[in-house]
Amino acid sequence: MSIPLSIKWNGQQLTILDQQKLPHLIEYVTLETIEDVYEAIFSLKVRGAPAIGITAAYGLALGAQRHETVSLGAFQQYIKKDVSYLNASRPTAVNLAWALNRLQDKVSEATNVEQAKQLLLAEAIKIHEEDEASCRRIGEHALTLLEGRTKVMTICNAGSIATAKYGTALAPFHLGSERGRHFDVYACETRPVYQGARLTVWELQQSNVDVTLITDSMAAHTIKAKGIEAIIVGADRIAANGDTANKIGTFNLALLAKAFNIPFYVAAPVSTFDLEIEDGTAIPIEERNPEEITHMNGRPIAPLGTKVFNPAFDVTPSQLITAIITEKGIITADYQKNISRLLAASIRKGEKI
Ligand SMILES: CSC[C@H]1O[C@H](OP(=O)(O)O)[C@H](O)[C@@H]1O
């Protein structure tokens, strides 16, 4: 049994697991430049909100190494430009902007360029390490909520390879397997990029977790026929009122959970909260290449020139969410009040959020 990792920093080099090649090829690629990092995020070689943030942080630190100026002011301008560049790689996961802003803030603590470069890398490593600890805590909290429930459905891949380790929605299954706790996980294939079929099935099999693959359209029938007891998903951005953006198809599952009266859990680190926005209507929804839908393995499956709508995410209203599981605890409605209360308590303790 081994919990797969998608991001490795060996002190000099950043390597990522090329998630576009999974499950048939396990290939790590080295990202040497900020451009390499941008392309890896844009093309989903690395994907998953926390993993995108961690990789972008290393990308900013790598890019900074190449800025040859002794002027701190000029360096800060270079970093500002690099932050905008990396932020443009994908719009929905707030973890990307959160990580880049955290590094940019560190630069203002430096008194010279060399120190600034060291601070950037040190902060990227900290974000990487913190995320692994956060995901483990999310898994612990999720295990308490799933007590007595075995059959659980999920969508996309909110797993170890979407984070530093363990994952968010999949964290309880990895931890459960380590402890001999049996789960029967039903993974939606997650068209059009198939993160469920290609990534979640593969990842859970590495941990000897019992996983069954279904098509997205089978969700309602499976909940009924198999007696699904809970649904747990990841998140890309959570608004101040708890409205949650996640992979397209998540909203469908939340509606089904309501209809079948089973709990619908969102699992995410607090770096996924975006208190700048009141509700889900302000969350930018990435629209991707139409050929993700019209083609399969490069061959057209729809008439050429077919009109396509390809949103990569949807927004689940907080009213449909039973609880949001974070590393700092479990949040239930009233989300507006309880999210700000939880974050305020963390800030009082001097924790980075
Ligand atoms: C813990 S991963 C969060 C989130 O990111 C995934 O999207 P993508 O595969 O497009 O990066 C999916 O929405 C996961 O739930």
The ligand as an SDF file (V2000), in Angstrom:
LIG
                    3D

 15 15  0  0  0  0  0  0  0  0999 V2000
   -8.5880   18.6630   -3.5630 C   0  0  0  0  0  0  0  0  0  0  0  0
   -8.7790   18.8980   -5.2800 S   0  0  0  0  0  0  0  0  0  0  0  0
  -10.0360   20.0370   -5.3900 C   0  0  0  0  0  0  0  0  0  0  0  0
  -10.7740   19.9870   -6.7190 C   0  0  0  0  0  0  0  0  0  0  0  0
   -9.9500   20.2610   -7.9020 O   0  0  0  0  0  0  0  0  0  0  0  0
  -10.4290   19.4270   -8.9820 C   0  0  0  0  0  0  0  0  0  0  0  0
  -10.5650   20.1160  -10.2020 O   0  0  0  0  0  0  0  0  0  0  0  0
   -9.4640   19.8780  -11.3960 P   0  0  0  0  0  0  0  0  0  0  0  0
   -9.2840   18.3880  -11.5320 O   0  0  0  0  0  0  0  0  0  0  0  0
  -10.0790   20.5280  -12.6180 O   0  0  0  0  0  0  0  0  0  0  0  0
   -8.2230   20.5940  -10.9220 O   0  0  0  0  0  0  0  0  0  0  0  0
  -11.7790   18.9710   -8.5120 C   0  0  0  0  0  0  0  0  0  0  0  0
  -12.7470   19.9930   -8.6450 O   0  0  0  0  0  0  0  0  0  0  0  0
  -11.4550   18.6890   -7.0620 C   0  0  0  0  0  0  0  0  0  0  0  0
  -12.5490   18.4010   -6.2830 O   0  0  0  0  0  0  0  0  0  0  0  0
  1  2  1  0
  2  3  1  0
  3  4  1  0
  4  5  1  0
  4 14  1  0
  5  6  1  0
  6  7  1  0
  6 12  1  0
  7  8  1  0
  8  9  2  0
  8 10  1  0
  8 11  1  0
 12 13  1  0
 12 14  1  0
 14 15  1  0
M  END
$$$$
